[in-house]
Amino acid sequence: MWHGRFSKDPSERLRAYGESVSFDRRLALHDIAGSKAHAAALRKAGLITPAELKAIHRGLDSIGREIRAGKFKWREELEDVHMNIEAALTKKIGPAGAKLHTARSRNDQVATDLRLWMRDETKSLAASVRSLQKSLLALAVRAGDAVMPGYTHLQRAQPVLAAHHLLAYVEMLERDAQRLAGAARRADILPLGSGALAGSTIALDRRFLAKQLGFSAVSQNSMDAVSDRDFACEFLSACAICGMHLSRLCEDTVLWASSEFGYLRLSDEHTTGSSLMPQKKNPDIAELARGKTGRLYGNLVSLLTTLKGLPLSYNRDLQEDKVPVFDSADTLGASLGILSEMFGAAQWDKKRMAAAADDALLVATDWADYLVRKKLPFRQAHEAVGKLVALSIKRGGTLRDLTLKDLQSASKLFRPDALRCLDARRSLAARTAEGAPSPKRVAARLAWWRKHLSGRAQ
Ligand code: ARG
């Protein structure tokens, strides 16, 4: 494609080192869409005849069919997806194919392809986020009004509804879907027409091109357009953040599925055994999704690092953008898919949860609130209840074994009704503020999510 000024072929090693077709062939169908629009713009500018446009479109369509059917012969010596398709086109239709690259460079071409690809990919990832949300929502519904200990520092803190705990992840995933959509919005700008870096003396109608390809705007600086990959960084960042959320969800799952917690039972289909210990049932999916999050972070850091020292405008380093971007899309997509399935088949062990939630220490704060209602400053109330906790630990019983006399030794404000106040359900019912876990609030939020997610693919 460039041999005009060279007298020797590239070395074998350079070919193998520099080729990208082994991975950028994934952009093929978007490359074809871009080329079809470009050909239409060439026709509009009077640079090719209607017959040539027709031949180019037909040729590209038939190449597209071959690629989809897995019959296209990819040639590494042609370096990348763009040159493979162009060469195949020229072979198929003759001289008209050789006109296609007029007023275009692979630099604006690859930037266009990647943005088009990302537009589709973010849609399908967002749809996978939605289905995980739905699967978690269904698991939250299966929890009913089951109470479990809520934790801070992984120490039992206060009772919550299991549904409330799960809905926290549904909220996180919602922001993840929005982040993906935001990345797609900023990628929605046409670079084509920017040429290698400085446009072209042969001006094409870029707004026409944008319209053909469904972009909502046209880039305003040709040097920016061919060298910017911050849209890809945003995509990788959205994937990394979503991966971080999945990883935390998986960590909770690993804990819940352990004998120590025992709150959640994963189905046999989604767990593995041990080749050595016959009793084992391991939550491998959750561990793998947690582990793969490292890759998602790595991909983001990899591209940021590739970009940081590059002078304007295009540099070949930019070819290194694709592997991390594709890997993050695949890794995140696979994790989202398998986790939806896993949570779809998971079952609560409500007895285990209830036993854990019965711990009276979980509602110790409610005694402090009781004293506050009797006008004791919170700090003093906290200290009084702290003494009662210490007393019950010393005696080896629970808070419920303390007598009114014990209570009054810590504060004279305690009355007999304080003894009834150590109840998780009562405590929860009183947590009525917006966002708090009273059963009423949780039920309302569940209903809200059901409506919000129903019929929503992305
Ligand atoms: N394969 C290249 C890439 O991904 C396409 C652009 C090549 N441009 C060039 N001037 N060599 O970045």
Residues whose N, C-alpha, C, O or C-beta is under 5 A from the ligand:
A	BS01	LIG	S20 D80 R106 N107 V110 L318 Q319
